[in-house]
Structure formats: C-alpha cells, structure tokens
C-alpha cells in the first residue's frame, strides 16, 4: 500500500501549498500588506517640509493636514497605517527618549496586536508615530474566515480522495464476506487509477484460485467415486465367482485372483495419480528458474518413448540448437513427458515434435509443439481438455485414456511460467499441443 500513501502525501502537501498561495494572493488583493513605516515617500516629504520651511508652526500645520488626509484613507481601509505627530518632549520620561532624540527608529508592539513605529523628524521637535495594523487586527472577521476556508478546503480535498478509497475498500470487504457465504466470489471491477487497484487485482487472483480449487475438489470427488466404483464392482463380482467356484477348479481360482490383483493395481495407480496431482495443486508458484538446453531435454524424452513405443515413428526438429532457456526444469520435464505420453496414446503411426522461438510477440516466447496423426480433438472440447479428470470419448482407445490429469498438470506448469498451453489441429489430422512461455 505504498502507492496510496504516496498519493495522499503528495496531494495534501500540494493542496496546502496551492491553497496557501491562493489565500495569500486574495488577502493581498483585499488588504495590502504593511510595509516598513519609514520607507514611505510621505516620511521623506515630511522631513523635506521641515528643511525648507523656516516657520515651524506653518510646517506643523502643513504636516497635520497631510496626516489628516492619510488617516482618512486608513479609516476607509485603503492603507494599513495611521499617523500621528507627537512632540519629542512627550517622551522625556520614557525609556525610548534617548533613542528618539538621537534619530533612531523605535518599534513597539501594542496590546491589540498592532505595531507602532516612532522616529524623530530631522531638524524638528516632533516625532512621527505610525501605527501598523496586521491582517488579523485590521479585519479579524475576514482573517478568521480565511483560516476557516483554508482548513475546510484541505478537508474537502482529503475527503474527495478518501471517499473513493473508502468505497473501493467497502466493495472489497463485501466481496470477502460473500466468499465465505457462497464460495463463488465474483470479479471486482475497480479502475486502474484507484488507490486499491493492486489490492483488488490480488483479490481477483485469489478469487480465481479459489474457484479453481473448489472446481478441482468437486471434480476430484466425482472422479474418485467414479473411478473406484468400477474396480470395486469387478472385485465384488470376482469374489462372488470365487465363492461359487468349485474348490478343485484351480484355473478359475487363479484367474479370479489375477483379476482382483489387477483391480487393486488400478486403484493404487489412481491414488498415486491423485496424490501427484494434489502435490502440483499445493505448489506456490515460486520457481527455481535455471538456464539449460531445451533441445537436449526434449530429445532425451523422445528417446525414452521411442524405446517404449517402437510402432510409432518420432520426428524431432529444432530451429535453434542448442536452445538455452530459463525454466523450472523438473516441472518442464514433467510437462513435456505428459505431452509425449498423451501423444503416444492416441497417435496411429507418427508424432512430430518441433521447438522454435517466436519473435512476433512483444516478448520473445519459447514454443514447443507436439503433433500426432490420431483422431484429433473437437474444437468445442479444446479448452475443457486441460481441466482435471477430463477424458474424451471421441473414438479414442479407452483403455489407454488414463485418469485425465496429465494435461491439467501441463496447464498448471505453463501458468507458473507465465505462459499457456493450447491445442489445435495438426497438419497430419490429429491434435497439435503447443506450449509457450516468455524467454527470460
């Protein structure tokens, strides 16, 4: 959840800066900032009057009139300063008298928050007092409203960011409760710009995995009950035949016992297949990716099946040899073995294996194709054939059909390698299985 925190942090900081600048600009427009008292051209003009006017009383009158005009502007809110002309002797008993007499400016903060500046006018017996009102003292209502506006604006910005986050989290919470109720969670559609999109994506992935596990559990329950029913029925029949057979009929006894042993072997094989498949289902998908020669591995498996199935002609070609790729070799060998085993069950005479690198995709992909000249797989069954415990009955040899777990394991291996398994029509009329996964 680092991304939502970063977004919220940047949003709050940017909002504070933007709103601060906006309010400051509006405040400057509404109430100009006070400036240094004695930088006013007015003060220079006052000093110039005393320098040029020989009659001090006349100079005082002119300055008093000018001050009255400025104070009128202060009262109307045009300026942030009020002015007063005070005799130097009025400060004779104060601590600031010495500084004022020497011509130094003095600044005093008043109880109401304003600042009054004092400075003696050169070549005169008077001090110019300038009272400066700061925004909060000049217009306290407007100042407080600006503070309220600032915090309300920040609250609104945060609200409009947090509300979609809260809404999406509530949807995730509701969906989590639904998983516990019906065990069939639905996909959550949340926009990619949402702060909780990574969480929703992980949730959807988890939901998909739960569906697969529930479906696998149901299929396994059905398959086990179905597969065990047949050998159990045959064993029951064989035991009844043994009870009815004559004690001296040794040949029939041996035959019935042999049938029972065969049924027990079938049941044992089924249990081993189920345990093997369950082991694949428990895999976390954390692969130990290692580099190796794919051509050498596939060729070794082809040699193995050639010795086991001499009636089938194998053909193997690779565009690149050696073909060094990255994969989890134990899993990939199992996938290749299952494909070749499936092909030998349904091929009439020929199996073709082809390895190449597809360069047309944004990412290069390793491609393994296994073709046979069997009866093929109908288009409507090509997706279902990779599901667990699925065995097609379209004219194939039922005795060699197995338990329907091999291709499901192939599909799982490809998913862990971020690839996919597919099937279409072979050039020989049978099935063509293709494995693809990215070149690392």
Secondary structure, DSSP 8 states (H G I E B T S, - for coil): -HHHHHHHHHHHHHHHHHHHHHHHHHHHHHS-----GGGSHHHHHHHHHHHH-S-HHHHHHHHHHHHHHHHHHHHTTS-SEEEEEEEGGGGTTSTTHHHHHTT--EEEE-TTS-EEEEEE-TTSSEEEEEEE--HHHH-HHHHHHHHHHHHHHHHHHHHHHHHHHHHHHHHHHHHHHHHHHHS--------TTSTTHHHHHHHHHHHHHHHHHHHHHHHHHHHHHHHHHHHHHHHHHHHHHHHHS-TT-HHHHHHHHHHHHHHHHHHHHHHHHHHHHHHHHT-------EEEEHHHHHHHHHHHHHHH-TTSEEEEEESSSS-EEEE-HHHHHHHHHHHHHHHHHH-SSEEEEEEEEE-SSSS-EEEEEEEE-SS---GGGTTGGGSTT----SS--GGG-TTS-HHHHHHHHHHHTT-EEEEEE-TTSSEEEEEEEE--
